[in-house]
């Protein structure tokens, strides 16, 4: 894929994820289950783990299969 298309799809992914994040945030504010302190800490830790795994997978992707390296 050429760089211009790659950047376009990355921006599409970024903007789309903002809409998903905002919608989930507002939806979760409506339910008391998500607003208790214990559950907030639980979701915070889950979010950190998911982010760390995602970054690890992106950074350590198999570069032999990508066009840009």
Secondary structure as UniProt FT lines:
FT   HELIX           3..29
FT   HELIX           32..35
FT   HELIX           37..59
FT   HELIX           63..65
//
